[in-house]
Amino acid sequence: MAGFAVISIRIVLIFAVCCHAEDRERATFKAAVYEHAVILSDVRHENASVSRATALRHMMRNLDIYRNQAEIAARQGVDIMVFPEDGIYGMGFTRKALTAYLEYIPDPKNESWSACSEPNRYPNTDVQRFLSCLAKNNSMFLVANFGDKQPCSKDTHPSCPSDGHFQFNTDVVYNTDGTLIAKYHKVNLFFEYQFDFPPVTEVVTFNTPFGLFGIFTCFDIIFHDPAIDLINLGVKNIVFPTAWMDALPLLGAVQFHSAFARGMGLNFLSANINWPLMRFHGSGIYTPDGVLTYYYNDRQQMGQLLISDVPVIRSETPGTLPLTSDKDASSTIQWQHIPMVLLPPQDNTIYIGKRAASTFSSFVFHDLFTFKLLDDVSAGSLSVCNNVLCCYLDYDRDMVIGDVYAFGAFDGLHTYQGSYYMQVCTLLRCQGLTKSSCGRATTEAKTHFRNMRISGNFSSPYVFPEVLTYQNGSLAVPLHHTWTYTPSVLSVDTGFLDPVVSAGLFGRVYTKMDTNGHDEAEVSRQNN
């Protein structure tokens, strides 16, 4: 019997070593993201409590869709699946109306728990049991967004709300046997008054056989913590539940999330809500080489499952990337404060024919950019500066009557819906034929660019290359390997297949003046 035991142990060890080696040799993994047309609650705006039974009935309508999509993904061999932020119950809740939807979520760092296998460890954990079983029954890593209700008291937490508990916007991750292996509390809330800012910022990772993953949510992508913390740790795979509202022309979901993946050299799995009426749309699977697959539907409210084989990227040793923190870079920046009551002169001259290469100013998403119009020639070069940033463009294009393009620069503090310092070089199709229309959102174009090169003297390594095109009546992002990016340089040598709506470099300088609204929310909470 002893000899049999030794042989058994050796077999197990050999199997474990072989499996580990096989995992290390995997070239790809199969990922899925689901853009969900969330079913909203009729009581979300009420400043009153709802029953747990009412909340569960509503959530199960969305979770039934999750189950159907996970089963479809499992039949295609998906290894990891991501669902969107707020997908289980929707957006726009008051704090009181949301409370019945929430569950106490234990900390997986302190205990191992599969709600599917052990559903009675904690009361009122129906949603966690559902998600745990969904991961287990489909043998996949599963990422979802759900609300965490954590009890507190003023004695232990001075910031404890008056109702005696924290409400956190939370991502949860389950492994293939249904065990909760990670949870993350969203740090940078976007006017989400139903939730609390977490007292502590946590950098959350989880391991899979196909690499180390980090996790953050929606507005987090704009700020240093925790996104850049994860990158500086060498994490190369990100799961990203989001409820992202397009903010064109620079911050469309598929545009900016693919740019973040390209600029930071990441695999990036982005799952968004689909609610076109409110500009919520755009999901995708992105890599350092570009877009593998995406979904952009701004006309019809409907969900979409995206599946793709993704190249495995092993995490790098921390400190090997040239991404030193620039959170104290304010001493090197000439701050540009723009009073929002100051409007640029309205130039309504229609420009058809030779255009002067003089600069003009126009707002782009509430920031005053310095622009130059592209001359009416098929090829040329331009440079434009704003503050200490100078941007450079070389181009060769078709000439199309009715398409006016401008090349612009911005180097300053963005102060609308949060404060964060940006350095941006951008080529934009103007909404109309006038200078004052340059910077307004537009979703169509006719002009093809045969080649293009955009560069700038950025003071930060955190630069994200963006490209938006027009395809079949909708915005699009070019698939991978159609253009190249080297630090602070975007270039295309063989042309885009589709007309260009915009292209550029979006840089972030992380400074002490960045704010996510936490201070304002704290003052509001104390006054109520």
GIVENBEL-V426905 format. One record per backbone hydrogen bond with DSSP energy under -0.5 kcal/mol. NH is the residue of the N-H (numbers start at 0). CO is the residue of the C=O. Records with the same first field share a line. If there is no record, write none. Layout:
# GIVENBEL-V426905
NH->CO ; CO
This chain:
# GIVENBEL-V426905
4->0
5->1
6->2
7->3
8->4
9->5
10->6
11->7
12->8
13->9
14->10
15->11
16->12
17->13
18->14
19->15
20->16
21->17
22->18
23->19
24->20
25->22
28->309
30->28 ; 307
31->79
32->305
33->81
34->32 ; 303
35->33 ; 271
37->35
39->37
40->88
43->40
45->42
47->45
54->50
55->51
56->52
57->53
58->54
59->55
60->56 ; 57
61->57
62->58
63->59
64->60
65->61
66->62
67->63
68->64
69->65
70->66
71->67
72->68
73->69
74->70
75->71 ; 72
76->73
77->72
78->29
79->29
80->140
81->31
82->142
83->33
84->270
86->83
89->85
93->43
97->93
98->94
99->95
100->97
101->97 ; 98
102->146
104->102
105->103
107->105
109->106
110->106
112->110
114->112 ; 177
117->113
120->117
128->124
129->125
130->126
131->127
132->128
133->129
134->130
135->131
136->132
137->133
138->135
139->134
140->78
141->173
142->80
143->171
144->83
145->169
147->167
148->102
149->147 ; 165
150->148
151->163
155->152
156->152
159->156
163->160
165->149
167->147 ; 165
169->145 ; 167
170->183
171->143
172->181
173->141
174->178
177->174
179->112
180->172 ; 178
181->172
183->170
185->168 ; 183
188->186
190->188
192->190
194->191
195->166
197->185
201->199
203->201
205->212
207->210
210->207
212->205
213->236
214->203
215->238
217->240
219->216
220->217
221->218
222->219
227->223
228->223
229->225
230->226
231->227
232->228 ; 229
233->230
234->229
235->211
236->211
237->266
238->213
239->268
241->270
245->243 ; 278
246->250
249->246
250->246
255->251
256->252
257->253
258->254
259->255
260->256
261->257
262->258
263->259
264->260
265->260
266->235
267->265 ; 285
268->237
269->267 ; 283
270->239 ; 268
271->269
273->35
274->272 ; 279
277->274
278->275
279->274
280->243 ; 278
282->294
283->269
284->292
285->267 ; 283
286->289
289->286
290->477
291->284
292->284
294->282
301->299
303->34
305->32
307->30
309->28
311->26
315->233
318->231
319->316
322->320
328->325 ; 509
330->327
331->328
332->329
334->332
336->334
337->335
338->336
341->338
342->340
346->344
347->345
350->348 ; 432
351->349
359->370
361->368
363->366
366->363
368->361 ; 366
369->408
370->359 ; 368
371->406
373->404
376->374
379->394
381->392
383->390
385->388
388->385
390->383
391->454
392->381
393->452
394->379
395->450
396->377
397->447
399->397
402->399
403->401
405->427
406->371
407->425
408->369
409->423
411->421
412->335
413->411 ; 419
416->414
418->514
419->413
420->508
421->411
422->506
423->409
424->504
425->407
426->502
427->405 ; 425
428->500
429->403 ; 427
430->436
435->346
436->433
437->434
438->439
439->436
449->395 ; 447
450->395
451->491
452->393
453->489
454->391
455->487
456->389
457->455
462->460
463->505
464->258 ; 462
465->503
467->501
468->475
469->498
470->468 ; 473
473->470
475->468
479->290
480->288
481->478
483->490
485->488
488->485
489->453
490->483
491->451
495->448
498->469
499->446
500->467
501->467
502->426
503->465
504->424
505->463
506->422 ; 504
507->461
508->420
509->507
510->508
513->510
514->418
520->516
521->517
522->518
523->519
524->520
525->521
526->522
527->523 ; 524
